[in-house]
C-alpha cells in the first residue's frame, strides 16, 4: 500500500483559470477536495519565469507550497508547432505579446504558418505535484495539426485551430468530456490521479 493517504485529501490546483479548474474538477474522484488559488487567498499572479514547460510547472507548485504550506499541483502547457521549431511552446500564453490575448495568439500563429506545408503540432502538459515534501512530474501529449481557420466556439486558447490526430473536429467543437478523454491535460491529469489513487 502506498503511504499516501487519499481520504478527503485537500489539494490546491495552482491556477486562476476557471476553465481549467472546472475541466480538471470533473475528472477528480470525490475524495479529493480541489481548492483554487482564490480559495486559499492567493490573489497574486505567480510569475512563470522558467525556460521550459517543466520548469514553469515546478516553480508554480513550489511557490504555493513555500508561501501557503498546502499540498499542491501546478500545470503548464505549451503548443509546439513542428515547422516553427516548437514555437510558441513555453511562450504559448503570450505569443502575440502582452497582455495575454487568445485571439491575437491565433492570428499570429495562422500568419506564421501561411507559408508552411507542415502544420503538425502537439500540445504538451506537464504537472508538478508537491505532496508531503515529495515532488513528481506527470506529462501528457496530444498530437494534431493546426487548421487553416478557426472552427468551433467552445474551449479556450488555441482550441479553435487545433485538430487532434484521428478526429475530424477541432478541440473547440468538442465538449469538455470529449476533449478531456484525448487532451494533453486529460492524459497528464489521469496520470496524476492514478498516482494519487494507488
Ligand atoms: P497554461 O500553461 O495552461 O496556462 O497554458 C498556456 C497557454 O497555452 C494558454 O494561455 C493557452 O493559450 C494555451 N493552452 C493551454 N491549454 C490549452 C488547451 O487545452 N487548448 C488550447 N490552448 C491551450
Boltz pocket constraint, residues with backbone or C-beta under 6 A from the ligand:
constraints:
  - pocket:
      binder: B
      contacts: [[A, 75], [A, 76], [A, 77], [A, 78], [A, 79], [A, 92], [A, 93], [A, 94], [A, 102], [A, 105], [A, 155], [A, 156], [A, 157], [A, 158], [A, 159], [A, 171], [A, 183], [A, 185]]
      max_distance: 6.0
